[in-house]
Amino acid sequence: MKRLQIILLLLVSLQVSAETQKNLDGKELALSYCTQCHGLPPLKKYDAAGWELTIERMRGIIENMKTNKELKSPSDAEVQAINQFIASKLN
């Protein structure tokens, strides 16, 4: 019985996570986070892998600057949504 409860709990949490991910708008997130400090660069500046590295690098910069400014850093799910948005525009 306990095993079934654990399995059901995992299934529910996966479904909630998937629904939350669907509601994330990568374009809006990119505009929201990137324009805290600068304009949105042209998407053709990097390929998808280059953008993933750049977004992680910028996320680290935001984390380091948080003590000096009131900046927001994207969550893992938001980073994934931004990367998916960019990748969809590069294809």
C-alpha positions as CSV (number, residue, x, y, z in Angstrom):
1,M,0.0,0.0,0.0
2,K,2.8,2.4,0.9
3,R,4.5,1.7,-2.4
4,L,1.3,2.6,-4.3
5,Q,1.0,5.9,-2.4
6,I,4.6,6.8,-3.3
7,I,4.0,6.0,-7.0
8,L,0.8,8.0,-7.0
9,L,2.6,10.9,-5.4
10,L,5.4,10.8,-8.0
11,L,2.9,10.7,-10.8
12,V,1.0,13.7,-9.5
13,S,4.1,15.7,-8.9
14,L,5.3,15.0,-12.5
15,Q,2.0,16.1,-13.9
16,V,2.0,19.3,-11.9
17,S,5.6,20.0,-13.0
18,A,4.7,19.4,-16.6
19,E,1.7,21.7,-16.4
20,T,3.8,24.4,-14.8
21,Q,6.4,24.1,-17.5
22,K,3.7,24.5,-20.2
23,N,2.7,27.8,-18.6
24,L,6.1,29.3,-18.9
25,D,6.5,31.7,-21.8
26,G,10.2,31.7,-22.8
27,K,9.9,34.9,-24.8
28,E,8.4,36.8,-21.9
29,L,10.9,35.3,-19.4
30,A,13.8,36.3,-21.6
31,L,12.5,39.8,-21.9
32,S,11.9,40.0,-18.2
33,Y,15.2,38.7,-17.0
34,C,17.6,39.9,-19.8
35,T,16.3,43.5,-19.9
36,Q,17.0,44.0,-16.2
37,C,20.5,45.1,-17.2
38,H,20.6,45.3,-21.1
39,G,18.6,44.9,-24.2
40,L,17.8,41.6,-25.7
41,P,20.6,40.6,-28.1
42,P,19.8,39.2,-31.6
43,L,19.0,35.5,-31.3
44,K,21.3,34.7,-34.3
45,K,24.3,35.8,-32.2
46,Y,24.8,32.3,-31.0
47,D,23.6,28.8,-31.8
48,A,21.4,26.9,-29.2
49,A,24.4,25.5,-27.3
50,G,26.0,29.0,-27.2
51,W,22.8,30.4,-25.8
52,E,22.6,27.8,-23.1
53,L,26.1,28.6,-22.0
54,T,25.4,32.4,-22.1
55,I,22.2,32.1,-20.1
56,E,24.0,30.1,-17.4
57,R,26.9,32.6,-17.4
58,M,24.4,35.5,-17.1
59,R,22.5,33.7,-14.4
60,G,25.7,33.5,-12.4
61,I,26.4,37.2,-12.9
62,I,22.9,38.0,-11.7
63,E,23.5,35.8,-8.6
64,N,26.7,37.7,-7.8
65,M,25.1,41.1,-8.4
66,K,22.0,40.4,-6.2
67,T,23.7,41.9,-3.2
68,N,24.2,45.2,-5.0
69,K,20.9,45.4,-6.9
70,E,17.4,44.1,-6.7
71,L,17.7,41.6,-9.6
72,K,15.7,38.5,-10.2
73,S,17.4,35.3,-11.3
74,P,15.5,32.7,-13.3
75,S,14.7,29.3,-11.8
76,D,15.8,26.1,-13.5
77,A,12.4,25.7,-15.1
78,E,12.5,29.2,-16.4
79,V,15.9,28.8,-17.9
80,Q,14.7,25.7,-19.6
81,A,11.7,27.6,-21.1
82,I,14.0,30.4,-22.3
83,N,16.3,27.9,-23.9
84,Q,13.4,26.1,-25.6
85,F,12.1,29.5,-26.9
86,I,15.5,30.4,-28.3
87,A,16.0,27.0,-29.9
88,S,12.6,27.1,-31.5
89,K,13.5,30.5,-33.1
90,L,16.9,29.3,-34.4
91,N,15.4,26.3,-36.4
